[in-house]
Amino acid sequence: MKILSFKKKFVLLVFLLATFTTLALSQGNQGRGSRGTRVGFYRSTCPSVESVVQSAVRSAVQANPTIAPGLLRMFFHDCFVNGCDASILINGASTEKTAPPNSLLRGFEVIDAAKTQLETTCPGVVSCADILAIAARDSVVLTGGRSWQVPLGRRDGLVSQASDTANLPAFNDPMTVQIQKFADKGLNIQDLVTLVGGHTIGTAACALFSYRLYNFNNTNGPDPDINPAFLPQLRALCPNGGDGSRRVALDTDSVNSFGSSYYENLRNGRGVIESDAKLWSDRRTQRFVQGFLGGNGQRFNAEFGRAMIKMGDVGVKAGTQGEIRRVCTATN
């Protein structure tokens, strides 16, 4: 009996040690990116970095709510082109900022304002890439989403070319193309569905989806993925031959509120742009959409933060790569 008791105690001890080790590794990984970024990177060199960025974002969003989705989309577009290195912020002819997919982005002045203040407080320390990553998180929080700790330590890129934006996911990409573009960045189908949920805030121009309303694929009719009851609402907002620059909420009735209602709309045939609607009509992505339906808003919020951390490590420059820009609009 004593031997058996000893074995039980030994097995229990091994189990507890293994469990403790797993939890410790898990907790450590939550604060560390896969490419050397980590939470608290500026703790000793610039401890005010997050409060400075948050203040800049809050002031801008209070004055203009469209800044929040603009900053979130800007981070997404930056990470998908040359990695999360702030290359999208550089001014000049034929830079990423001038490319058609980025022509309607907004919020650049918010990043510049935060950078200016940080250069006064701790000059030459904080990268523009990290400022953008923090600003994207704060945009979600200010619109009602859950916060997450942002691993920091990115450096700024030296190259920005409009031609490199060709690999950005497009509003009319077939699902196979969307999946491949995300896979090329190390992001899986679950990441895709989760990150596109950022469309719960923001708008799209009529020019990006009006073709779905009147003559989809030369059928002289609408895209069958659109709920017939939703069609008149979209046609009223985007008349045939009307103003293509008019903006329409991607998550109807919830344009400035971050939450899982976006996925409810997809299920109900109320996806505005074609690539969004395909998330429900394609079996590969539908099951992940289903996971965010009903009372699973908290799950979406948690998953969104996880996916943003994962995307925020795409193509990160660290160590001696890149630089810390003095201003975000130009290389040193």
Disulfide bonds with the S-S distance in Angstrom:
Cys46-Cys122 1.86
Cys79-Cys84 2.01
Cys128-Cys328 2.12
Cys206-Cys238 1.94
